Amino acid sequence: TPRVFSGIKPSGGLTLGNYLGAIKRFVQTQDAATHETIYCVADLHAITVWQDPKELHAATREVAAAFLASGIDPERSVLFNQSQVSQHAELAWIFNCVTRLGWMNRMTQFKEKAGKNAEAQSLGLYAYPSLMAADILLYHATHVPVGEDQKQHVELTRDIAAKFNHDYKVDLFPLPEPVIEGPAMRVMNLRDGTRKMSKSGESDMERINLTDDADTILRKFQKARTDPAPLPETVEGLQGRPEARNLVEIYAALAGIAPAEVLARHPGAGWGTFKPALAELAVETLSPVSREMARLMADPAEIDRLLARGAERARAIAAPVLSRTYEVVGLLRG
Ligand code: TYM
C-alpha cells in the first residue's frame, strides 16, 4: 500500500506556512484514504538547536494539538512523537555510516541556518537530514508531503536509500517521492517577499501564527509589505511581484482554489480591499483550529495518552524494519 510519512518540529509556535505547506495537506491525504498516513512530532529534530526542556514539552504537545485540531484522527492516522520510537535514532546511526560528507555539505538549509558560524553549530544540526531519512524509510513510506524548503532533504533520503540498497545488495528501502503540490508551498515572510515565513524570524509581524487572534491576523495582513499596484488580471502579472504573489497564493491555498481564480474573483482589486478579504478568510480558517488547540491543551494528559498510543502503533511497523536492517548490515543479535 502507498504510505505517507511526514513530520513537524516542535521548535516554537506554528505558522501559516506550516499549516498550508503541511498540516492542511496531511488532513486532506488522511481524508482521501488513498494512503496509509503516519505523522510525527519531530522532537529529536527540534533539539538540534537549543530547546528549553520545559518549553519542549509544551511545544511537543502544541504540535500534537495542532494536528488534532486541524482534523488528524489518531485512529485513521498514526500520530506520535519521534523520541518515543527509539528505532528512529537507531536507524539514523546506520544512515550516518551510509551518507557521504559531500552530500551533507550540499544541504542548503544547513548553510542558511548556520550562516557564517558553521563551526559553532551542533553536529546534530548538520546530520539532521540523515535522521529525517531514517524517519521516512523506517516506515517504507512512498510519499512525503512537505513544503518546498524540505525538498532537498527528501531527495537526499532517496540517495541514502539507493546507496544502502546498492552497498548491501538488497531491495530493502523504497525510494520515496516528495509531494509538493498546489499554491503556498513556500509561504513568504509578510515583511520581505524574498524570505520564507518561519517560526524563528525575528519580528512577529512577519508571520501569522496558528494561535494569533482575529485582530492580530487583520493587523498583520494590513501591515504586510506590498508594491502599490493593484492585483493583476492574470497570474503572469504576478511575475517580479513577490509580495503580491505571496498574498494571492495564501488566499488561493486557504480557499482551495487556483491563484488564477483568486484574481478572477477580485478583478483589479486594490490592497485596501484585498487585504481585509484575505484576513477574513484566514480568520475563518484558523480560528476554529486555534480554539480547538486551546481546548486540547487544557488536558495535556489526554494528548500524552494519544501520543503514547500512537508510538505503540508506530513501533509495530518500525521494529521489524530496524531488525531487518541490522541483519542486513551484519550486526550480531543474540
Ligand atoms: P518544519 O518543522 O520546519 O516544518 C514543517 C512543515 O512545514 C513546512 N513549511 C512550510 N511550507 C510552506 N511555507 C513555509 N513558509 C513553510 N515553513 C515550513 C515544511 O516544509 C514542512 O513540511 N525536518 C522537517 C520535519 C521532519 C520531516 C521528517 C518532514 C522531520 N522528519 C520526515 C518530512 C519527513 C522540518 O524541520 O520541518
Boltz pocket constraint, residues with backbone or C-beta under 6 A from the ligand:
constraints:
  - pocket:
      binder: B
      contacts: [[A, 5], [A, 6], [A, 7], [A, 8], [A, 9], [A, 10], [A, 17], [A, 18], [A, 19], [A, 20], [A, 21], [A, 22], [A, 42], [A, 45], [A, 131], [A, 132], [A, 135], [A, 136], [A, 144], [A, 145], [A, 146], [A, 147], [A, 148], [A, 149], [A, 150], [A, 184], [A, 185], [A, 186], [A, 187], [A, 188], [A, 196], [A, 197], [A, 198]]
      max_distance: 6.0
